[in-house]
Amino acid sequence: MLRTATDADADLILTMRNQQANRDVSITTHEISADEHAAWWAKTSLDPSRRVLIYLRDGAPAGVVNFFDLAGTSGAWGFFLDADGLAETGATLPAWIEVMREATEYAFDELGLELLTGEVLEHNTVVRQMNRRFRFTEGTPETRYAGGREITVIPISLRKQDRRTKPDRTSQERTGPESTGQDRKNQGKS
């Protein structure tokens, strides 16, 4: 489940964002200070082109989804999980799949986007693979300099009509489970 972040979540967001696993796969890798985070939150929480959501798993905060550059029917996004907490319980992969599914549904169904964009670091092959699973396409890699290092960033995008959706149960009940694969082929997806 996703819910809107509030001022009461600001410290939690900072704690999760500063986890080493999240910093390792971010463009900004330094530990974010309390003052830096407070300035970001003050600006972000008032920005109509942004939405910050808390991802809840089993009723507890387990991640943060950030939508930004929202304009008309397009917007960008990123997310991070409570990597340390989820690793302790062995729930990282299920949480990752769930937050991506819920975030893309939110983008297209709640925000009304037609195009969702983002970025991934070239070396983050695990995330790139998961993005492909959710039908994001990769653009042309670009070289940037951040934190005194050269990084390769790959833009990603997903159009509403290309997103992975849940199978229509009514359709499955009428035609049987073997039709699911054919339905996807008919939509030009596999």
Residue pairs with C-beta under 8 A, 6 or more apart in sequence:
1 55
1 56
1 102
2 53
2 54
2 55
2 56
2 65
2 102
2 103
2 106
3 53
3 54
3 56
4 51
4 52
4 53
4 54
5 13
5 45
5 52
5 53
5 54
5 64
7 41
7 45
9 54
9 61
10 37
10 38
10 41
12 54
12 61
13 37
13 41
13 52
13 54
13 64
14 32
14 34
14 37
16 22
16 61
16 63
16 64
16 80
16 81
16 82
16 83
17 23
17 32
17 37
17 64
17 80
18 31
18 32
19 80
19 82
19 83
19 84
20 83
21 83
21 84
21 87
22 80
22 81
22 83
23 29
23 30
23 31
25 121
25 124
25 127
26 80
26 121
27 119
27 121
27 144
27 146
27 151
27 153
28 146
28 147
29 146
29 147
30 147
32 40
44 50
44 52
45 52
47 68
48 70
49 68
49 69
49 70
49 71
49 75
50 66
50 67
50 68
50 70
51 66
51 67
51 70
51 111
52 64
52 65
52 66
52 67
53 64
53 65
53 66
53 67
53 103
53 106
54 61
54 63
54 64
54 65
55 61
55 62
55 63
55 64
55 65
55 79
55 81
55 95
55 98
55 99
55 102
55 103
56 62
57 63
57 86
57 91
57 95
57 98
61 82
62 81
62 82
62 85
62 86
62 91
62 95
62 99
63 79
63 80
63 81
63 82
63 95
63 99
64 79
64 80
65 77
65 78
65 79
65 99
65 102
65 103
65 106
66 77
66 78
66 79
67 75
67 76
67 77
67 106
67 107
67 111
68 75
68 76
68 77
68 78
69 75
69 76
69 117
70 111
70 113
73 112
73 113
73 114
73 115
74 113
74 114
74 115
74 116
74 117
75 107
75 111
75 113
75 115
75 116
75 117
76 116
76 117
76 118
76 119
77 103
77 107
77 116
77 117
77 118
78 118
78 119
79 99
79 100
79 103
81 92
81 95
81 96
81 99
83 92
86 92
86 95
96 130
97 130
100 130
100 134
101 134
101 164
104 116
104 134
104 158
104 163
104 164
107 113
107 116
108 114
108 116
108 160
108 163
113 160
114 159
114 160
115 157
115 158
115 159
115 160
116 157
116 158
116 160
117 155
117 156
117 157
117 158
118 136
118 155
118 156
118 157
119 153
119 154
119 155
119 156
120 127
120 128
120 131
120 138
120 153
120 154
120 156
121 127
121 151
121 152
121 153
121 154
122 141
122 151
122 152
122 153
122 154
123 152
128 138
128 154
131 138
131 156
133 164
134 158
134 163
134 164
135 158
135 162
135 163
135 164
135 189
136 156
136 157
136 158
137 156
137 157
137 158
137 162
138 154
138 155
138 156
139 154
139 155
139 156
139 157
140 155
141 152
141 153
141 154
142 152
142 153
142 154
142 155
143 150
143 151
143 152
143 153
144 150
144 151
144 152
144 153
145 151
162 189
164 189
167 180
167 183
168 183
171 179
171 183
172 179
172 180
184 190
